[in-house]
Amino acid sequence: MSEQSATAAGQLAVSVFGLGYVGCVSAACLAARGHAVIGVDVNPQKVEFLRQGKAPVVEERIGELTADVVASGRLTVSNDAATAVRESDISIVCVGTPSAPGGGLSTRYLESASEEIGAALADKADWHVVVFRSTMVPGTCETVLIPLLEKASGKRAGVDFGVCVNPEFLREGTSVWDFENPPKTVVGESDSRSGEAVMSLYEGLDGPRFRVPIAVAEMTKYVDNSFHALKVTFGNEIGALCSTLGLDSHAVMEMFLADTKLNISPAYLRPGFAFGGSCLPKDVRALTHTARQHDLELPVLANVLVSNEAQLRRAVDIVIGLGKRKVGIFGLSFKSGTDDLRESPLVDLAERLIGKGYDVRIYDANVALSRLMGANRAYLEEHLPHIGQLLTGEIESVLEHGEVFVAGTKDKAVVEAIDTLGPDRTVIDLVRLPDAEQRRLQPGYVGIGW
Ligand SMILES: NC(=O)c1ccc[n+]([C@@H]2O[C@H](COP(=O)([O-])OP(=O)(O)OC[C@H]3O[C@@H](n4cnc5c(N)ncnc54)[C@H](O)[C@@H]3O)[C@@H](O)[C@H]2O)c1
């Protein structure tokens, strides 16, 4: 950081590129936190507005806040990108990223801002951090923007200057409040010095903090927004069905929302294998059938089983892609620790592989035991005789047999057995085995969704 530009201990000089909703709220709120902020926009009217202490957007509290920080001199404006970069330690890019004609993301404003900032960096000796706050699909920063910054500056990212991605989680309408009360702060960083500097802008604000690789930070905003969109459509589909059935959807959802163990909770949200079992497929099927009987379209709910089937197919395709014929499957019941085989996606997986001529052996301690004891014997004999023949209670015989293994359970014995395998065998992990973060870096390991 330049000695001159830092305003006071812990406070930084920040230039904000793009004074739309995100940029002008970030600029005013950062200035209110004591940082020296310079606002830049290609739209001269917005710059002029801000120069006069007026917010270029309509938002709760933004008018008073902008007037205050402009009057105090903590928020100034500039029409010149080079001056703004030279006089700041950090440049935060908040330009728009609208949809491109094909539905993709238009990066043209990000590209032009990066070129301008890069050109200014060529003439700046002090360390500078370029922060992208705009929403952009994973890979944009590293494959499009960093090369532009490096080309224009003649310098290297992470070495001569820093680059971070710092997504914005504000909601229009309550954006000042959201800035001051973030649900979380995420910084993707090219290097730790830059990540630390960017994180320090938000010192003292609530919420968990994450410093992650750049593409992970880019992804987080899409995950959030897609989930919010999914929540709205889920709520609306439930509403449509309830009103068709003469029920008050709000009374129904009140009970749904009161369940913070299974519904409004982290349950069922970690990527893994397809769902199955005696309830979920049957009940989703019955609910969408009821809707159809009333000529009611519920596209999200109607496609839940379609999506689940796609997840099953992904597992089959991974096995096929490996080009090995001898497959060992660990786990068969729909949920570890039970012997319930009804609509188990692992049974489906085994059947598809057998159908394609794969040489399959299966180990599931609970199912093997229940077969011995007779509890599941009739079910296996009547419905799955072909599976029953391949099922063993001895883990070693599966270990000896397979070239490729499918981990469908995290049972201790299975994890221990997998850990004895050499690097010439491949493990397809459907359940996020312990230490998967390390395993995913090893050869011979494939995670289904990570
Ligand atoms: N609006 C929201 O609620 C919200 C919330 C979170 C994230 N985001 C994301 O933040 C980004 C900005 O969104 P917004 O709603 O503030 O956009 P916006 O369209 O309101 O503002 C973008 C501003 O950038 C300016 N600009 C374009 N090129 C420039 C350049 N080279 N230099 C300086 N200024 C330039 C434009 O003139 C405009 O004033 C988008 O990626 C958006 O997806 C928006």
The ligand as a MOL file (V3000), in Angstrom:
LIG
                    3D

  0  0  0     0  0            999 V3000
M  V30 BEGIN CTAB
M  V30 COUNTS 44 48 0 0 0
M  V30 BEGIN ATOM
M  V30 1 N -28.0600 -4.6550 -8.1040 0
M  V30 2 C -27.9310 -5.5780 -7.1710 0
M  V30 3 O -28.7610 -5.7380 -6.2670 0
M  V30 4 C -26.7210 -6.4700 -7.1440 0
M  V30 5 C -26.4480 -7.2420 -6.0010 0
M  V30 6 C -25.3040 -8.0270 -5.9660 0
M  V30 7 C -24.4680 -8.0650 -7.0750 0
M  V30 8 N -24.7630 -7.3380 -8.1960 0 CHG=1
M  V30 9 C -23.8260 -7.3730 -9.3120 0
M  V30 10 O -23.0000 -6.2220 -9.2260 0
M  V30 11 C -22.6850 -5.7290 -10.5190 0
M  V30 12 C -23.1440 -4.2970 -10.6790 0
M  V30 13 O -24.5490 -4.2680 -10.5770 0
M  V30 14 P -25.3770 -2.8930 -10.5290 0
M  V30 15 O -26.7980 -3.2620 -10.3460 0
M  V30 16 O -24.7370 -1.9680 -9.5520 0 CHG=-1
M  V30 17 O -25.1140 -2.3570 -12.0270 0
M  V30 18 P -25.5470 -0.9600 -12.6690 0
M  V30 19 O -25.8540 -1.2300 -14.0910 0
M  V30 20 O -26.5800 -0.2840 -11.7990 0
M  V30 21 O -24.2340 -0.0640 -12.5660 0
M  V30 22 C -23.0580 -0.3390 -13.2790 0
M  V30 23 C -22.3220 0.9850 -13.4900 0
M  V30 24 O -21.0400 0.7070 -14.0630 0
M  V30 25 C -20.7280 1.8020 -14.9260 0
M  V30 26 N -19.6150 1.3980 -15.8070 0
M  V30 27 C -19.6170 0.5920 -16.8970 0
M  V30 28 N -18.3720 0.4890 -17.4130 0
M  V30 29 C -17.5530 1.2260 -16.6170 0
M  V30 30 C -16.1560 1.4850 -16.6110 0
M  V30 31 N -15.3390 0.9820 -17.5280 0
M  V30 32 N -15.6600 2.2800 -15.6340 0
M  V30 33 C -16.4650 2.8120 -14.6970 0
M  V30 34 N -17.8020 2.6000 -14.6590 0
M  V30 35 C -18.3320 1.8170 -15.6020 0
M  V30 36 C -22.0420 2.0800 -15.6130 0
M  V30 37 O -22.0690 3.3700 -16.1940 0
M  V30 38 C -23.0210 1.9490 -14.4280 0
M  V30 39 O -23.1990 3.1850 -13.7590 0
M  V30 40 C -23.3170 -6.7120 -11.5000 0
M  V30 41 O -22.3700 -7.7020 -11.8150 0
M  V30 42 C -24.4460 -7.3050 -10.7030 0
M  V30 43 O -24.7860 -8.6040 -11.1720 0
M  V30 44 C -25.8640 -6.5350 -8.2390 0
M  V30 END ATOM
M  V30 BEGIN BOND
M  V30 1 1 1 2
M  V30 2 2 2 3
M  V30 3 1 2 4
M  V30 4 1 4 5
M  V30 5 2 4 44
M  V30 6 2 5 6
M  V30 7 1 6 7
M  V30 8 2 7 8
M  V30 9 1 8 9
M  V30 10 1 8 44
M  V30 11 1 9 10
M  V30 12 1 9 42
M  V30 13 1 10 11
M  V30 14 1 11 12
M  V30 15 1 11 40
M  V30 16 1 12 13
M  V30 17 1 13 14
M  V30 18 2 14 15
M  V30 19 1 14 16
M  V30 20 1 14 17
M  V30 21 1 17 18
M  V30 22 2 18 19
M  V30 23 1 18 20
M  V30 24 1 18 21
M  V30 25 1 21 22
M  V30 26 1 22 23
M  V30 27 1 23 24
M  V30 28 1 23 38
M  V30 29 1 24 25
M  V30 30 1 25 26
M  V30 31 1 25 36
M  V30 32 1 26 27
M  V30 33 1 26 35
M  V30 34 2 27 28
M  V30 35 1 28 29
M  V30 36 1 29 30
M  V30 37 2 29 35
M  V30 38 1 30 31
M  V30 39 2 30 32
M  V30 40 1 32 33
M  V30 41 2 33 34
M  V30 42 1 34 35
M  V30 43 1 36 37
M  V30 44 1 36 38
M  V30 45 1 38 39
M  V30 46 1 40 41
M  V30 47 1 40 42
M  V30 48 1 42 43
M  V30 END BOND
M  V30 END CTAB
M  END
